[in-house]
């Protein structure tokens, strides 16, 4: 009798819903949401479902998302507290990170309604 190990989590960018999603066994386990402002990708919310907490999924998700932003030639604006905390520990993204300004926050408010 062989036990199948769970599939490795996968991350996908869902442009239609403005977010990156991390999937475990094909089920969405978490997401990080963004809006694009010119060349900036403004991250404003990250969550992992309680059932998947403590597995390092948020870090894997955010690292994928930020790497994708770099590959797209864009810049990161970390409004989301989790993304901001991640960036403090990962200075390899410092060169493409922009500060969160009142203008960005006001713009984000209009985007999110």
Buried (B, 14 or more C-beta within 10 A) or exposed (E): EEEEEEEEBEBEBEEEEBBBBBBBEEEBBBBBBBBBBEEBBBBBBBBBBEEBEEBEBBBBBBBBBBEBBBEEEBBBBBBBEBBBBBBEEBEEBEEBBBEBEEEBEEBBEEEEE
